[in-house]
């Protein structure tokens, strides 16, 4: 069988694309290693349109349920699998999955999202999962009544710090710049908490310990002074890396390996390929934006598929 469309990824963009593809009666296969994307591990997601606040687990459950409601109506779900390669053969694309399948399709919507960027300093590899963690909502309670550090100056960093003050003895947020990317209201809320200390213009130099993390060191960019902070937990929120390694040499990527798309219609550099969400070079990345960009892609994709059948 040759599908009209294969969608790679089960986050907000992937599910939005799948629902709209099914409504337009495109024969669609959604390949999702899991539903919810990175948001599935978030303690609270604010302002997913129509819902002031929802947990990541509940959002993932809701997305899966929405996709399942259309399953069998031109939509097939393949869960627990990921796409590992896309090749073009004549007018058809062949998607290879990690379980050895090769599936033909006329078009592809890539919504593979991103993964957390890891720190690259001495001790970072040695102490991962031994005090260094990349998920406050997952691991925060393990550090109850301890002095912890959060790395990052965006919304993810500040929201992680706000989660941690509920059960940690103290929270020190360290950021490399003097300006924050986080929303002002979130910054002010964290600043007002007496358990929080914020350090700016700091470059992390090393993580130290014996069996587990015992301290983190940074260099003050203004004075050059190196300072060491005792801590047993380091929560890293320093940005994302797109899940696009499997696309190298197939579609055009920018220097950060994000898929370059036309913002008018989400088309990638190869005809028949669209992309939406965190894997693209879009200026802003949020769940609502990802879903909207996927719907935009489907409107364009639907016309393209019928013209090229």
C-alpha positions as CSV (number, residue, x, y, z in Angstrom):
1,X,0.0,0.0,0.0
2,X,1.1,3.5,-0.7
3,X,-0.2,6.1,1.7
4,X,-1.1,9.7,0.8
5,X,0.8,10.9,3.8
6,X,3.1,9.6,6.6
7,X,3.4,11.8,9.7
8,X,6.5,11.3,11.9
9,X,6.0,12.3,15.5
10,X,3.2,12.1,18.1
11,X,3.3,15.5,19.7
12,X,0.9,18.4,19.3
13,X,2.0,19.0,15.7
14,X,1.9,15.4,14.7
15,X,-1.6,14.8,16.1
16,X,-3.0,18.0,14.8
17,X,-1.7,17.0,11.3
18,X,-3.2,13.5,11.7
19,X,-6.6,14.8,12.7
20,X,-6.8,17.2,9.8
21,X,-5.5,14.7,7.3
22,X,-8.1,12.2,8.4
23,X,-10.9,14.8,8.1
24,X,-9.7,15.5,4.6
25,X,-9.8,11.7,3.9
26,X,-6.1,11.4,3.1
27,X,-4.9,7.9,3.6
28,X,-2.5,8.7,6.5
29,X,-0.1,6.7,8.7
30,X,1.0,8.4,12.0
31,X,4.3,6.9,13.3
32,X,4.8,7.9,16.9
33,X,7.4,6.6,19.3
34,X,5.1,8.1,22.0
35,X,2.3,10.6,22.3
36,X,2.8,14.1,23.8
37,X,6.3,14.9,22.8
38,X,8.5,16.6,25.4
39,X,5.5,18.0,27.0
40,X,4.5,14.6,28.3
41,X,6.9,14.9,31.2
42,X,5.9,18.5,32.2
43,X,4.2,18.9,35.5
44,X,2.0,21.7,34.2
45,X,1.4,23.2,30.8
46,X,-0.3,26.6,30.8
47,X,-2.6,28.0,28.2
48,X,-3.0,25.1,25.8
49,X,-5.9,26.8,24.1
50,X,-9.1,25.9,25.8
51,X,-7.3,24.7,28.9
52,X,-5.8,27.2,31.4
53,X,-3.6,24.4,32.9
54,X,-3.1,20.7,32.2
55,X,-0.4,18.2,33.2
56,X,1.9,16.8,30.5
57,X,0.6,13.3,31.2
58,X,-3.0,14.5,30.7
59,X,-2.1,16.3,27.5
60,X,-0.4,13.2,26.1
61,X,-3.4,11.1,27.0
62,X,-5.7,13.7,25.3
63,X,-3.7,13.8,22.1
64,X,-3.6,10.0,21.9
65,X,-7.4,9.8,22.4
66,X,-8.0,12.4,19.8
67,X,-5.9,10.5,17.3
68,X,-7.6,7.2,18.2
69,X,-11.0,8.8,17.6
70,X,-10.0,9.0,13.9
71,X,-8.2,5.7,13.7
72,X,-9.6,3.6,11.0
73,X,-11.2,6.6,9.2
74,X,-8.4,7.0,6.8
75,X,-5.9,7.1,9.7
76,X,-3.6,4.3,10.8
77,X,-1.6,4.6,14.1
78,X,1.8,3.0,14.5
79,X,2.9,3.6,18.1
80,X,6.2,2.7,19.8
81,X,8.1,3.1,16.5
82,X,10.1,5.9,15.0
83,X,11.1,6.8,11.4
84,X,14.8,6.4,10.8
85,X,15.2,7.3,7.1
86,X,13.4,8.9,4.2
87,X,14.3,8.1,0.6
88,X,12.8,9.2,-2.6
89,X,12.2,6.7,-5.4
90,X,10.6,8.2,-8.5
91,X,7.5,10.0,-7.3
92,X,7.2,8.0,-4.0
93,X,8.9,8.4,-0.7
94,X,10.0,5.3,1.3
95,X,10.1,5.7,5.1
96,X,12.2,3.2,7.0
97,X,11.4,2.6,10.7
98,X,13.5,1.3,13.5
99,X,11.7,-2.0,13.5
100,X,12.7,-2.8,10.0
101,X,9.7,-1.8,8.0
102,X,9.8,0.2,4.7
103,X,6.6,2.1,4.0
104,X,5.6,4.0,0.8
105,X,3.9,7.4,0.8
106,X,3.3,10.3,-1.6
107,X,4.1,12.9,1.0
108,X,5.6,13.3,4.5
109,X,5.0,15.7,7.4
110,X,7.9,15.7,9.8
111,X,7.0,16.6,13.4
112,X,9.8,14.8,15.2
113,X,10.3,17.6,17.8
114,X,13.5,18.1,19.8
115,X,15.5,16.8,22.7
116,X,17.1,18.6,25.6
117,X,20.5,20.1,25.1
118,X,23.1,18.7,27.5
119,X,25.8,20.5,29.3
120,X,29.4,19.9,28.0
121,X,31.8,20.5,30.9
122,X,34.1,18.2,32.9
123,X,31.9,16.0,35.1
124,X,28.7,16.3,33.0
125,X,28.8,12.8,31.6
126,X,30.2,11.2,34.8
127,X,27.4,12.6,37.0
128,X,24.4,12.3,34.6
129,X,21.7,10.6,36.6
130,X,23.9,10.9,39.7
131,X,22.8,14.4,40.5
132,X,22.6,15.9,37.0
133,X,19.1,15.6,35.6
134,X,17.1,17.0,32.7
135,X,13.6,16.7,34.1
136,X,12.5,18.6,37.2
137,X,9.0,17.2,37.2
138,X,10.4,13.6,37.0
139,X,13.2,13.9,39.5
140,X,12.6,16.9,41.6
141,X,11.0,15.1,44.6
142,X,14.2,13.0,44.9
143,X,15.9,16.2,46.0
144,X,13.5,17.1,48.8
145,X,15.1,19.4,51.5
146,X,18.4,19.6,49.5
147,X,20.2,22.6,47.9
148,X,19.8,22.4,44.2
149,X,20.9,24.4,41.1
150,X,18.9,25.1,37.9
151,X,20.8,26.0,34.7
152,X,19.0,28.1,32.1
153,X,17.3,31.5,31.6
154,X,14.2,30.6,29.6
155,X,10.7,29.6,30.6
156,X,11.7,26.0,31.1
157,X,14.5,27.0,33.5
158,X,12.3,29.3,35.5
159,X,9.3,27.0,35.6
160,X,11.6,24.1,36.8
161,X,12.9,26.4,39.5
162,X,9.3,27.2,40.6
163,X,8.5,23.5,40.8
164,X,11.6,22.8,42.9
165,X,11.0,25.5,45.5
166,X,8.0,23.4,46.7
167,X,10.2,20.7,48.2
168,X,13.9,21.8,48.0
169,X,15.8,23.6,50.7
170,X,17.1,26.2,48.3
171,X,17.2,26.8,44.5
172,X,20.0,28.7,42.8
173,X,19.3,29.5,39.1
174,X,22.4,30.2,37.0
175,X,22.2,31.9,33.6
176,X,25.0,32.7,31.2
177,X,23.6,36.1,30.3
178,X,22.3,39.1,32.2
179,X,19.0,39.0,30.3
180,X,16.4,36.3,30.5
181,X,14.3,34.7,27.8
182,X,11.6,33.7,30.3
183,X,8.3,35.7,30.5
184,X,8.6,38.6,32.9
185,X,5.8,37.5,35.1
186,X,7.6,34.1,35.6
187,X,10.9,35.9,36.4
188,X,9.3,38.1,39.0
189,X,7.4,35.2,40.6
190,X,10.7,33.4,41.1
191,X,12.6,36.4,42.3
192,X,10.0,37.0,45.0
193,X,10.6,33.6,46.6
194,X,13.0,33.8,49.6
195,X,14.4,30.3,48.9
196,X,15.7,31.4,45.5
197,X,19.0,32.9,44.4
198,X,19.7,34.0,40.8
199,X,23.2,34.3,39.4
200,X,23.7,35.9,35.9
201,X,26.7,36.3,33.5
202,X,28.0,32.9,34.6
203,X,29.8,30.3,32.5
204,X,29.7,26.8,33.9
205,X,33.2,25.3,34.1
206,X,32.8,21.9,35.9
207,X,30.7,19.6,38.0
208,X,32.4,17.8,40.9
209,X,31.7,15.0,43.4
210,X,32.7,11.5,44.4
211,X,29.9,9.0,43.7
212,X,27.3,11.7,43.3
213,X,27.3,15.5,42.6
214,X,28.7,17.6,45.4
215,X,29.3,20.9,43.7
216,X,29.2,23.0,40.5
217,X,31.7,25.7,39.5
218,X,31.2,28.7,37.3
219,X,33.3,31.6,36.0
220,X,31.9,35.1,36.5
221,X,32.1,36.6,33.0
222,X,32.5,40.2,34.3
223,X,35.3,39.6,36.8
224,X,36.8,36.3,35.7
225,X,36.5,34.9,39.2
226,X,35.8,31.2,39.5
227,X,33.2,30.3,42.1
228,X,32.1,26.9,43.4
229,X,28.6,26.2,44.8
230,X,27.9,23.2,47.0
231,X,24.9,21.3,45.6
232,X,23.5,17.8,45.3
233,X,21.3,18.3,42.4
234,X,21.7,20.1,39.0
235,X,18.6,20.6,36.8
236,X,19.6,21.5,33.2
237,X,17.3,23.6,31.0
238,X,19.6,25.1,28.5
239,X,17.6,24.7,25.3
240,X,16.7,22.1,22.7
241,X,18.3,20.1,19.8
242,X,16.1,19.1,16.9
243,X,15.5,15.4,16.3
244,X,16.7,15.7,12.7
245,X,19.9,13.6,12.5
246,X,18.2,11.1,10.2
247,X,17.4,13.9,7.7
248,X,21.0,15.0,7.1
249,X,21.6,15.2,3.3
250,X,17.9,14.7,2.5
251,X,16.4,18.1,3.3
252,X,18.0,21.4,3.8
253,X,18.9,22.1,7.5
254,X,20.2,25.3,9.1
255,X,23.4,25.5,11.2
256,X,21.4,24.2,14.2
257,X,20.2,21.2,12.2
258,X,16.6,22.5,12.1
259,X,14.5,21.9,9.0
260,X,14.3,25.0,6.9
261,X,10.7,25.6,6.0
262,X,8.7,28.2,4.1
263,X,6.6,29.9,6.8
264,X,3.8,30.5,4.4
265,X,3.0,26.7,4.0
266,X,5.7,24.7,6.0
267,X,7.2,23.2,2.9
268,X,10.7,21.9,3.3
269,X,13.4,22.0,0.5
270,X,12.2,18.7,-1.1
271,X,8.9,18.8,-2.9
272,X,6.4,16.5,-1.0
273,X,8.0,17.1,2.4
274,X,6.5,19.4,5.0
275,X,7.6,20.0,8.6
276,X,6.1,21.6,11.7
277,X,7.0,22.1,15.4
278,X,10.3,22.2,17.2
279,X,12.2,20.4,14.5
280,X,11.8,23.4,12.2
281,X,13.6,26.8,12.0
282,X,10.5,28.6,13.0
283,X,11.1,31.7,15.1
284,X,8.9,30.6,18.0
285,X,8.3,27.2,19.4
286,X,5.2,26.5,21.6
287,X,2.6,23.7,21.6
288,X,-0.1,26.0,20.2
289,X,2.2,27.2,17.4
290,X,3.3,23.7,16.5
291,X,-0.3,22.5,16.2
292,X,-1.2,25.5,14.1
293,X,1.8,25.1,11.8
294,X,0.8,21.5,11.2
295,X,-2.7,22.4,10.3
296,X,-1.3,25.1,7.9
297,X,0.9,22.4,6.4
298,X,-2.1,20.1,5.9
299,X,-4.0,22.7,4.0
300,X,-1.2,23.1,1.5
301,X,-0.3,19.4,1.5
302,X,-3.9,18.3,0.7
303,X,-3.9,20.4,-2.5
304,X,-0.4,19.2,-3.5
305,X,-1.3,15.5,-3.0
306,X,-4.4,15.7,-5.2
307,X,-2.6,17.6,-7.9
308,X,0.2,15.0,-8.0
309,X,-1.8,11.7,-7.7
